[in-house]
Amino acid sequence: MRKERLSKTGMRESERQLRSRLNQMIAGAGLVRGTLTLRKVTCGKKGCRCAKGDPHLALVLTASAKGKTLQLFIPKTQESITRRWIKQYRQAEDLLEKISMEHWDKLKKRKV
């Protein structure tokens, strides 16, 4: 088994790289936790097509916080940036999970 090199801070190179990627991601981009869903809604205007059974489509960002569901209408003009922020949040979450596993390994080996 190949022994991994430690950095000056005492971190394994793999952990240092993960932390570096996470720092770059957090510093340079928006992050948002949530899910985008497409909903059919009626606007309430009497003469509108949705009142006759042809509902509008609305993009909604949903997430849970403190036991409640948060919902936010996302205009078409903000759809792409919202999708990008959701993707970046998930990538940051994945990096955090990998860093956590590095620490699990340290605890298992009693190298803290």
N, C-alpha and C positions, 0 to 999 in steps of 0.2 A: 504494500500500500504506500502510495506517494505521500510524503509529508508536505502539508501546505505551508507556505512561507507566511510569517507574521509581519505586519507593517510596524512602523515606529510606535504606533499607538497600542500595539499588542493585538490588533485585529487581524484575522485571517484576510488574505487578499480578496477572497470571494465576498466576505462581508463588507469590506471597504468599497468594493465596486458596487454592491447593491445599495449601500448608503449614498454613494456618489450619484447614482442614477436617480434615487428617490429625491435627493436634494435638488437636483437639476429640474426634476419634474414639478416639484412643489414651487420652486422659485419662478419658473417661467410660464406657468399655465394655470388656468382655472380648473377647479375640481368640483364636481357635484355628485352626491350620492342620490340615486333615484332611478326610476324606470319611466320611460316614455310610453304612453298608451294613446291610441287613437280612439276617440269616443264620438258617438252620434249624439248631437244635442239639438234642441229646439230653442230658437231665440225668443219666442214669445210674440213676435209681430204677427198681427192677424192676416195680412196679405202675403206673408212669406211662404215659400215652398215647403218649409219645414212644418208648418201648421197643417199641411195637406199630406203629411206622411213621408216627406223626403228630407230627413234631417241633415244638418250641417255636420261636417267632420271637424273635430277639435283635437289638437295635440295637447296632452296634459302630462306634466311631470309629477310623479307621485313618490313619496318616501314616508317612512314612519319615523316619528321622533317623540320620545317620552310617552309611548303608548297611543299616540294619535297619528292619523294619516294626514300628511300634508299634501296639498294638491295645488298646482300652479299651471294656469293656461300658458302655453308657449306659442307665440305668434310664429307664423311661417318664416318670417325674417330671422328668427332666433333659433330655428330648428337645428341648423348645422353646428353652431357653436355649442348648443346644449348637448347634442350627441357627442361632440368632441370632449366636452368636460366630463360627461359620464364615462366615456372610454378611458380618459386619463385617470379618473378616480379609481376605476377598476384595475388599471395598471399599477397605480400607487399602492392599492390594497394588496395586490399580488407581490409587490416588492416587500411590503411590510411583513407579509406572511413568510417570505423567504428569509428575511432578517430574523424573524422570530424562530424559525427552524435552526438557524445558526446558533442562537442562544440556547435552544433546547439541547443541541449537540454539546455545547460547552457545559451545561448543567449535568448532562449524562456522564460526561467524561470527568466531571469535578474539576474543570479548569477555569474556575471563576476566580 
